[in-house]
């Protein structure tokens, strides 16, 4: 089925409407944050702690570059799930924007609507 037959009154295809809807939800209703997450194991230094026998403490860090410099920010345990979701949302936003961009590039290449 051609793209033209799938367009609505708005002039958008069903696929583009779905992408834009999901993008709007992510941007307006949820947080998003650029960066990546890195889990590390560390030793606290207390002689009787489990980490002294090789079982380190796990810590989560947000890693991002800002103004050409890499920054690493410790993420407290109570913030871990929110930060994980925000980073995931950022990647989803970026992927959706890329899909919409590719869709329009394809239209230009085919000289369509």
PyMOL commands that set and color helices and strands:
alter all, ss='L'
color gray80, all
select helices_A, chain A and resi 4-6+14-29+50-53+77-110
alter helices_A, ss='H'
color red, helices_A
select strands_A, chain A and resi 36-42+57-66+69-75
alter strands_A, ss='S'
color yellow, strands_A
deselect
rebuild
show_as cartoon
